[in-house]
Amino acid sequence: MRDCRSLGRFLHGLVERRPELHVRILVWSGAVVHAPGDPVPLLFGADWQAHPRIAVKLDQHHPLYAAHHQKIVVIDDRLAFAGGIDLTVERWDTCGHSETDQHRLRPDGTPYRPVHDIQMVVDGDAAASIGDVARERWLVGTGEALQPVGHAGNPWPPDLVPDFRDVDVGIARTVPGWGRTRAVHEVARLTEDMLSAARHSIYIESQYLTASNVRRLMTRSLAARRGPEIVVLVKKSSPGLLERFVMGANRDRLMRHLRRADLHDRLRLYYGVVDGRDGACEVLLHSKVLIVDDRIMRIGSSNLNNRSMGLDTECDLVIEACGDKQRRGIAGIRNRLLGEHLDAAPDVLAAAIARTGSLIRGIDACNTRPRGLRPFPEMDLEGPTRPISASGLMDPLRPLRLL
């Protein structure tokens, strides 16, 4: 599905063929202004929405400038997806990220640049619990209470090989306190716990890197004589003037601060590129991943920025390894992700990490092709490191309140 219209037609066809099927879609009201797609269908409806068992609602129950940022899909309480992928335009891509992929087009037929994103898919009790998250948000956003779905059977796609079986999956949320809605800060606490628990390595993929709690914990880790290596992948370019002024500038200031704190050369800050017609072409990184050692893995909707910790509505999934098999599974996913960025086979990267005894040196050994990871440009380490004063307006830790 490369655009919302084809997805909408697909959903309309499903409800036409299945008389008991209901489709409910909750969309952040701010998408009318901020989303890359056409706002007219959100405001006035589209042809595919004209069905009594398809409900598309705009979620307006959120603080000023807060986003309903969860990206979850739940099917019959038996299968659920959660991650960073928005169901909108300019999100489709393959793992190849070729700049010249002729299928990566906007609805008007023009190409857009490569994009990297991730979701986790789960079944069983985890899917049912994500269903509870979706129903709670639907109730808050629309006032309609929905009941759990009691279908039997196994909906797992037959051609999708699972990375884990019989594993506990945790759910971490951010919900801003607003009106009668109670604040939930599970994402912030999980982030802090994971970073504090790291012993050997921290691997991060995040669209943004500005969070004050991440700054504090990474600074402490890098300054310690012994501590984990930290590898961060973050997007380099920012599309809008305001985003460049606040999120881009604060990312650079946090990076400058971390580089000054890196007393033992354990930090690497990268962005991904592929070989393009005019040289290196940046891959737009939209994923949200945090992997600590080979023990804990989180994939979800929350970035490492302040608003994901207390303002936006978020949903992340986390797996903590119990036993060697699950630890190998987490390490394997990290190596697959890095291998994709480096254009290297995961087992080759794993061998390089084992041979050198270092995640950073293993990456260096494989980072030899036109497609790979590029360090952020050198910056003046004597420059400013504190967030700019306008941060509280675009990247606040808590809801903005007008007096």
C-alpha positions in Angstrom: 0.0 0.0 0.0 1.8 3.1 -1.2 -0.8 5.8 -0.4 -3.8 6.3 1.8 -6.3 6.0 -1.1 -5.2 2.5 -2.1 -5.3 1.5 1.6 -8.8 3.0 1.9 -10.0 1.1 -1.2 -8.5 -2.1 0.2 -10.4 -1.6 3.5 -13.6 -0.8 1.8 -13.3 -4.0 -0.2 -12.7 -6.0 2.9 -15.9 -4.8 4.7 -17.9 -5.3 1.5 -16.8 -9.0 1.4 -17.1 -9.6 5.2 -20.4 -8.6 6.7 -19.3 -8.8 10.3 -16.2 -6.7 9.9 -15.9 -3.2 11.4 -13.0 -0.9 10.6 -12.3 2.0 13.0 -9.6 4.5 12.3 -8.5 7.2 14.8 -6.4 10.0 13.3 -4.6 12.9 15.1 -6.6 16.1 14.4 -3.3 17.9 13.8 -2.7 15.7 10.8 -5.1 18.1 8.9 -2.3 20.7 9.2 1.0 18.7 9.7 0.5 15.4 7.8 2.2 15.1 4.3 -1.0 13.8 2.8 -4.1 15.5 1.5 -6.1 17.0 4.4 -9.4 17.2 2.4 -10.5 13.5 3.0 -9.8 14.0 6.7 -12.1 17.0 6.9 -14.8 16.0 4.4 -14.4 12.2 4.0 -13.4 10.2 1.0 -15.3 7.8 -1.2 -13.9 4.7 0.5 -15.2 6.0 3.9 -18.8 5.9 2.7 -19.7 2.6 4.4 -21.7 2.1 7.6 -19.0 -0.2 9.0 -16.1 2.1 8.4 -15.6 4.9 11.0 -12.8 7.5 10.6 -12.6 9.9 13.5 -10.3 12.9 14.2 -8.9 12.7 17.7 -9.2 16.1 19.3 -8.7 15.2 22.9 -5.1 16.2 23.5 -3.3 19.2 25.0 -2.3 22.2 22.9 0.1 21.1 20.1 0.3 17.5 21.4 0.1 14.7 18.9 -1.8 11.4 19.0 1.5 9.7 17.9 0.7 6.0 18.4 1.0 4.0 15.3 -0.8 0.7 16.0 -3.0 -1.6 14.1 -5.1 -4.3 15.9 -6.9 -7.1 14.0 -9.5 -9.1 16.0 -7.4 -8.8 19.2 -5.3 -11.6 17.7 -2.7 -9.8 15.7 -1.3 -6.4 16.4 1.4 -4.1 14.9 3.2 -1.3 16.7 6.1 0.8 15.7 7.1 4.0 13.9 5.2 3.6 10.6 2.5 6.1 9.7 -0.2 4.9 7.3 0.3 7.9 5.0 2.2 9.0 1.9 6.0 9.0 1.7 6.4 6.1 4.0 6.6 3.0 1.7 10.1 1.6 0.9 12.0 -1.6 0.8 15.1 -2.6 2.7 17.1 -1.9 -0.4 16.4 1.9 -0.1 17.5 2.4 -3.7 17.3 6.0 -4.7 16.0 5.1 -8.1 13.3 2.7 -6.9 10.5 3.3 -9.4 7.8 2.2 -7.0 8.6 4.8 -4.3 6.3 7.6 -5.6 3.9 10.1 -4.2 0.2 9.9 -5.3 1.0 12.6 -8.0 3.7 10.3 -9.4 6.8 12.2 -8.3 9.5 10.3 -6.4 10.5 10.8 -2.8 13.7 9.9 -1.1 14.5 6.6 0.7 13.0 6.1 4.2 13.8 3.6 6.9 11.2 2.6 9.5 10.3 -0.4 11.7 7.3 -2.1 13.3 6.9 -5.1 15.5 4.1 -7.6 15.0 2.8 -9.8 17.8 0.0 -12.2 18.5 -1.6 -13.9 21.5 -2.0 -12.0 24.8 0.3 -9.2 23.6 -2.1 -8.5 20.7 -5.1 -8.5 23.0 -3.4 -6.1 25.4 -2.6 -3.7 22.5 -6.3 -4.0 21.6 -7.0 -2.7 25.1 -4.7 0.3 24.4 -6.5 1.0 21.2 -10.0 0.8 22.8 -8.9 3.1 25.6 -7.7 5.7 23.1 -10.8 5.3 21.0 -13.0 5.9 24.1 -11.0 9.0 25.0 -11.0 10.4 21.5 -14.6 9.6 20.5 -16.6 8.8 23.6 -17.5 5.4 22.3 -16.8 2.3 24.4 -15.9 -0.9 22.5 -15.8 -4.4 23.8 -12.9 -6.9 23.4 -13.2 -9.2 20.4 -13.4 -13.0 21.2 -12.3 -14.6 18.0 -10.4 -17.9 17.9 -7.7 -19.1 15.5 -4.2 -18.2 14.5 -4.0 -15.2 12.1 -0.1 -15.1 11.9 0.9 -14.7 8.3 2.2 -18.1 7.1 5.2 -16.6 5.2 6.4 -14.5 8.1 9.0 -16.3 10.2 8.8 -15.1 13.9 11.9 -13.9 15.6 10.6 -15.0 19.1 8.1 -17.6 20.3 6.5 -17.8 23.7 8.1 -14.5 24.8 6.7 -11.9 27.2 6.1 -8.5 25.5 5.8 -5.4 27.6 3.9 -2.3 26.6 5.1 1.2 27.5 2.9 4.3 27.0 3.0 8.0 27.2 -0.3 9.7 27.9 -0.4 13.4 28.8 -2.5 14.5 31.7 -5.3 16.4 30.3 -8.9 17.0 31.5 -9.9 13.8 33.2 -7.2 11.8 31.5 -4.5 10.6 33.9 -0.9 11.1 32.9 1.2 8.0 32.1 5.0 8.2 31.8 5.9 4.6 31.1 8.1 5.5 28.1 10.2 7.9 30.0 10.7 5.4 32.9 11.6 2.6 30.5 14.0 4.8 28.6 15.8 5.7 31.8 15.8 2.1 33.1 17.2 0.7 29.8 20.0 3.3 29.5 20.9 2.8 33.2 21.0 -1.0 32.8 23.4 -1.0 29.8 26.8 -2.7 30.3 28.3 -3.4 26.9 26.4 -1.5 24.2 23.5 0.8 23.5 22.1 0.9 19.9 19.6 3.6 19.0 17.6 4.5 16.0 15.6 7.7 16.5 14.1 10.4 14.3 14.9 13.0 16.9 17.6 13.2 19.6 16.8 16.1 22.1 15.4 14.5 25.3 16.7 15.9 28.5 16.7 12.6 30.4 18.6 10.9 27.6 21.2 13.8 27.7 21.6 13.3 31.4 22.0 9.6 31.5 24.3 9.4 28.4 26.5 12.1 29.8 26.9 10.1 33.0 27.6 6.9 31.1 30.2 8.4 28.8 32.1 10.1 31.6 32.5 6.9 33.6 35.8 5.0 33.2 33.9 1.9 32.3 30.6 1.8 30.5 28.8 0.8 27.3 29.6 1.8 23.8 26.8 4.0 22.4 25.9 4.0 18.7 23.2 6.4 17.6 21.5 6.6 14.2 19.4 9.8 13.7 18.2 11.6 10.7 20.4 14.5 9.5 18.1 16.7 7.4 15.0 18.5 8.7 12.3 19.5 6.2 10.9 22.6 7.7 12.3 25.9 9.0 10.8 25.5 12.5 12.0 21.9 12.8 15.5 22.9 11.7 15.5 25.8 14.2 14.4 23.8 17.2 14.7 20.0 16.7 17.7 20.1 14.4 19.6 22.8 16.4 18.9 21.0 19.7 20.0 17.7 18.2 23.3 19.3 17.3 23.7 20.9 20.7 23.0 17.6 22.5 25.5 15.9 20.2 28.1 18.6 21.0 27.5 18.0 24.7 27.8 14.2 24.4 31.0 14.5 22.4 32.5 16.7 25.1 31.5 14.1 27.7 32.9 11.2 25.6 36.2 10.9 27.6 36.9 7.3 26.5 35.9 7.2 22.8 32.7 5.1 23.3 30.3 7.3 21.3 29.4 7.2 17.6 26.7 9.4 15.9 25.6 8.4 12.4 23.1 9.0 9.6 22.5 6.5 6.8 23.2 6.9 3.1 22.8 4.9 -0.1 24.7 5.4 -3.4 22.7 8.0 -5.4 22.9 9.6 -8.8 24.7 12.6 -7.4 26.7 10.9 -4.7 25.6 9.9 -1.3 21.8 10.1 -0.8 20.5 10.3 2.8 18.0 7.7 4.0 15.3 9.4 6.0 15.4 7.7 9.3 11.9 7.5 10.9 12.3 4.4 13.1 12.3 4.4 16.9 14.5 1.6 18.3 16.5 1.1 21.5 18.5 -2.0 22.1 20.6 -2.5 25.3 23.4 -5.1 25.1 21.7 -8.3 23.8 19.2 -8.2 26.7 16.5 -5.6 26.1 14.8 -4.3 22.9 12.2 -1.6 22.5 10.4 -0.8 19.2 7.6 1.7 19.1 6.4 5.2 18.3 8.3 7.3 20.8 11.4 9.3 19.7 14.2 10.4 22.0 12.7 13.9 22.4 11.0 15.6 25.2 7.5 15.5 23.8 7.6 11.7 23.5 8.3 11.5 27.2 5.3 13.6 28.4 3.3 15.4 25.8 2.4 13.1 22.9 0.4 9.9 23.1 2.9 7.0 22.5 3.0 3.2 22.5 6.2 1.1 22.5 6.7 -2.7 22.8 9.6 -4.1 24.8 11.2 -7.6 25.1 13.6 -8.5 27.8 15.6 -11.7 27.1 15.1 -14.7 29.3 17.8 -17.1 28.3 20.5 -17.4 25.6 18.0 -18.1 22.8 16.2 -14.8 23.3 19.5 -13.0 23.7 20.6 -14.3 20.4 17.3 -13.2 18.9 17.8 -9.6 20.2 21.4 -9.5 19.0 20.3 -10.9 15.7 17.7 -8.1 15.1 20.3 -5.4 16.0 22.8 -7.0 13.5 20.1 -7.2 10.8 19.3 -3.5 11.3 22.9 -2.5 11.2 23.6 -4.9 8.3 20.9 -3.2 6.3 22.4 0.2 6.9 25.9 -1.1 6.1 25.0 -3.2 3.1 26.6 -6.1 5.0 25.3 -9.6 5.8 24.2 -9.8 9.5 26.5 -12.8 10.1 29.5 -10.9 8.7 28.8 -8.0 11.0 28.3 -10.5 14.0 31.6 -12.1 13.2 33.3 -8.6 13.1 31.8 -7.7 16.4 32.9 -11.0 18.0 36.4 -10.7 16.5 37.0 -7.1 17.7 35.1 -7.4 20.9 33.4 -4.1 20.1 30.2 -3.0 18.5 31.9 0.2 17.2 34.9 -1.6 15.8 32.6 -4.2 14.2 30.7 -1.4 12.5 34.0 0.2 11.3 35.1 -3.1 9.8 31.9 -3.3 7.7 31.4 0.4 6.9 33.4 0.3 3.7 30.8 0.7 0.9 29.1 3.7 -0.8 26.0 2.6 1.1 26.6 2.8 4.8 26.7 5.0 7.9 28.3 8.5 7.9 29.4 10.3 11.0 27.8 13.6 11.6 30.0 16.5 10.4 32.6 17.8 12.9 31.3 20.6 15.0 32.9 23.2 17.2 33.0 21.5 20.6 33.3 24.9 22.2 29.9 26.0 20.8 26.6 26.1 22.7 25.3 22.9 24.3 22.2 24.0 26.1 18.8 23.7 24.4 17.6 26.9 22.7 15.0 28.9 24.5 12.2 28.2 22.1 12.4 24.4 22.9 9.5 24.6 25.4 7.2 25.6 22.6 8.0 22.8 20.1 9.6 20.1 22.3 8.0 20.4 25.8 8.3 17.8 28.5 4.6 18.4 29.6 1.4 19.9 28.3 1.4 23.6 27.6 -1.1 25.5 29.7 -2.4 28.9 28.8 -3.0 31.1 31.9 
